Structures are given as structure tokens and as C-alpha cells.
Amino acid sequence: MQIKEINKIKEEIEKVLNDNKATEIKSINLKDKTSIADFMIIANGNSSRHMQALSEIIMEKLKKIGFENCHLEGKDSSDWKLIDAKDIIVHIFHPEKRSFYDLEKMWSELIPKERLII
């Protein structure tokens, strides 16, 4: 997928999260850090129901724009959801769990090139 398309999809996911009252939405560029995805989007939901609704709305949006093989992890969890949309990974956390895992710190730091090859 081309970078323009990926950026457009990332922006659409961010808009869905924002429009549906997710908080502390943050995107992390992963292009030079890993081959698992180009972007990671992290957001908070304010309850387990809110997090579930956000994940379902994003999954539906991705399906509408042609992403058929997206996966939702943590469907039964009340603390986190993960949507794997190939080039974009979306994490939706309960605020307490988000601070515990601190993915922003882990993925925002520059990783030396020699550590990239694992």
C-alpha cells in the first residue's frame, strides 16, 4: 500500500476516534523502527463499553474502505483492544492500563539500527 493511502486511512481512524470521544489520541510513526506496521495509533476509552464501541466502529469503517482482513484482539478484555489493520495498529486502552504499558515511550524512542534486526 502506498504511503499516501496509509496516511489517509490513519487520518480517518483518528477522526473516528475523535468524533466518538476517545481521549489522548496519539499516532506514532513506526516506519524506521519496525516492519510490523507503518503507524501505531493509541487512544483511551472511558469505560469497557466505550472501548468496545470504539473498536467496533473502527472495524466497520475499515471494512467500508476495503480492509477485509483486519483483526480485533482483546474483544473480551475490559482494559484494552487492539486492531491490526496491517499497516496501522490501533490500541484502545483504559487510561490506567495505558499508563502501565506506556507504549508511547517504548515506540517513540529512537532504536539503534543494529537492534532493529532481530
C-alpha positions, 0 to 999 in steps of 0.5 A: 500500500502506498504511503499516501493511502496509509496516511489517509486511512490513519487520518480517518481512524483518528477522526473516528476516534475523535468524533466518538470521544476517545481521549489522548489520541496519539499516532506514532510513526513506526516506519524506521523502527519496525516492519510490523506496521507503518503507524501505531495509533493509541487512544483511551476509552472511558469505560469497557463499553466505550472501548468496545464501541470504539473498536467496533466502529473502527472495524466497520469503517475499515471494512467500508474502505476495503480492509477485509482482513483486519483483526480485533484482539482483546474483544473480551478484555475490559482494559484494552483492544487492539486492531491490526489493520496491517499497516496501522495498529490501533490500541484502545486502552483504559487510561490506567492500563495505558499508563502501565504499558506506556507504549508511547515511550517504548515506540517513540524512542529512537532504536539503534539500527543494529537492534532493529534486526532481530 
